[in-house]
């Protein structure tokens, strides 16, 4: 798959988000979403060693980009 095909696939799946926020941001927040649910939320992430500020910042960014709270997604 070449770069043009990759861009077309990402655009089809994610819509305008990667163009608006950048693919790295969208990828980071999707990873945060997965980890949030794997560790059962904030308490699990804190027990795994995540900082309170890091969790808060990621929750804020997730909500801003996707328009929904991470626990509701």
Beta strands, then each sheet from edge to edge (+ up, - down):
end
